[in-house]
Amino acid sequence: MTLNSRLVLIVEDEPIIGLALEDMLSAEGARVLLADRIDDAFDIVGSEQVDVAILDVNVHGIHSYELAGSLTRAGVPYIFATGYGDLSHPPEFAGVPTITKPYNLKDIERALRVAEQE
């Protein structure tokens, strides 16, 4: 999977993690939009043609599942990023690829490949 020229939405409320992830993906040629609030992410999804998304599960105390449902309906592949593992996802999101923090580029690429095949 190549990230080159793909528009990636990152939803992450921890600035250091979000900026590091943005740098990592940008170095691979991705165009990145970073949202640190769920409302901002909804605005981006409503105004941009996002290719893939990486969603922190818990963003300032709000779960990103409603946003994930919106991405599903729009046909946008996404993965979850969390420090809690994937056992806490509601049943409708149990199969969504999940990377556990801390993660690396290989983890992200592998999970995005799986997400795009579903």
C-alpha positions as CSV (number, residue, x, y, z in Angstrom):
1,M,0.0,0.0,0.0
2,T,1.3,3.4,-0.9
3,L,0.4,6.6,1.0
4,N,1.8,8.8,-1.8
5,S,-0.7,11.6,-2.6
6,R,-3.5,10.1,-0.6
7,L,-5.5,12.4,1.7
8,V,-5.4,10.9,5.2
9,L,-7.5,12.2,8.0
10,I,-6.0,11.8,11.4
11,V,-8.2,12.3,14.5
12,E,-6.0,12.5,17.5
13,D,-6.4,14.7,20.7
14,E,-2.8,14.2,21.9
15,P,-0.8,16.9,20.1
16,I,2.5,15.2,20.2
17,I,1.1,11.9,18.9
18,G,-0.9,13.7,16.2
19,L,2.0,15.8,14.9
20,A,4.3,12.8,15.0
21,L,1.8,10.7,13.0
22,E,1.4,13.6,10.6
23,D,5.1,13.8,10.1
24,M,5.4,10.1,9.6
25,L,2.7,10.0,6.9
26,S,3.8,13.1,5.2
27,A,7.3,11.6,4.9
28,E,5.6,8.8,2.9
29,G,4.0,11.3,0.5
30,A,0.6,11.5,2.1
31,R,-1.4,14.7,2.3
32,V,-2.6,14.9,5.9
33,L,-5.5,16.7,7.6
34,L,-5.3,16.6,11.4
35,A,-8.3,17.1,13.7
36,D,-8.1,17.2,17.4
37,R,-11.8,17.2,18.0
38,I,-14.6,15.0,16.6
39,D,-16.6,18.1,15.4
40,D,-13.6,19.3,13.4
41,A,-13.3,15.8,11.9
42,F,-16.9,15.8,10.8
43,D,-16.3,19.2,9.2
44,I,-13.4,17.8,7.3
45,V,-15.3,14.7,6.1
46,G,-18.1,17.0,5.0
47,S,-15.8,19.2,2.9
48,E,-12.9,17.1,1.7
49,Q,-12.6,13.8,-0.2
50,V,-10.7,11.8,2.4
51,D,-9.0,8.6,1.1
52,V,-8.4,6.9,4.5
53,A,-8.7,7.9,8.1
54,I,-6.9,7.0,11.4
55,L,-9.2,7.6,14.3
56,D,-8.2,7.8,18.0
57,V,-11.0,5.9,19.8
58,N,-11.3,8.4,22.7
59,V,-11.0,12.1,21.7
60,H,-11.3,14.4,24.6
61,G,-13.7,11.9,26.3
62,I,-15.8,11.4,23.2
63,H,-15.7,8.1,21.3
64,S,-15.1,8.3,17.6
65,Y,-17.7,5.6,16.7
66,E,-20.2,8.0,15.3
67,L,-17.6,9.4,13.0
68,A,-16.6,5.9,12.1
69,G,-20.2,5.1,11.1
70,S,-20.2,8.2,8.9
71,L,-17.0,7.1,7.2
72,T,-18.5,3.6,6.7
73,R,-21.5,5.1,5.0
74,A,-19.3,7.3,2.8
75,G,-17.2,4.3,1.8
76,V,-14.0,5.7,3.4
77,P,-11.7,3.1,4.9
78,Y,-10.4,3.8,8.4
79,I,-8.6,2.2,11.3
80,F,-8.7,2.9,15.0
81,A,-5.7,3.9,17.0
82,T,-6.0,3.4,20.8
83,G,-4.1,2.7,23.9
84,Y,-6.8,0.3,25.0
85,G,-6.7,-2.4,22.3
86,D,-9.7,-3.5,20.3
87,L,-11.7,-5.4,22.9
88,S,-13.7,-2.3,23.9
89,H,-15.2,-1.6,20.5
90,P,-19.0,-2.0,20.1
91,P,-19.9,-5.1,18.1
92,E,-20.5,-3.2,14.8
93,F,-16.9,-2.1,14.9
94,A,-15.3,-5.3,16.3
95,G,-13.7,-6.1,12.9
96,V,-12.2,-2.7,12.3
97,P,-8.4,-2.9,12.2
98,T,-7.0,-1.4,15.3
99,I,-3.4,-0.3,16.1
100,T,-2.3,0.1,19.6
101,K,-0.2,3.0,20.7
102,P,2.7,3.3,20.4
103,Y,2.6,2.2,16.8
104,N,4.9,2.5,13.8
105,L,4.6,3.0,10.0
106,K,4.5,-0.7,9.3
107,D,1.6,-1.2,11.8
108,I,-0.3,1.7,10.1
109,E,0.3,0.5,6.6
110,R,-0.7,-3.1,7.4
111,A,-3.9,-2.0,9.2
112,L,-4.9,0.4,6.3
113,R,-4.4,-2.4,3.8
114,V,-6.8,-4.6,5.7
115,A,-9.3,-1.7,6.1
116,E,-9.2,-1.1,2.3
117,Q,-10.0,-4.7,1.5
118,E,-13.1,-4.8,3.7
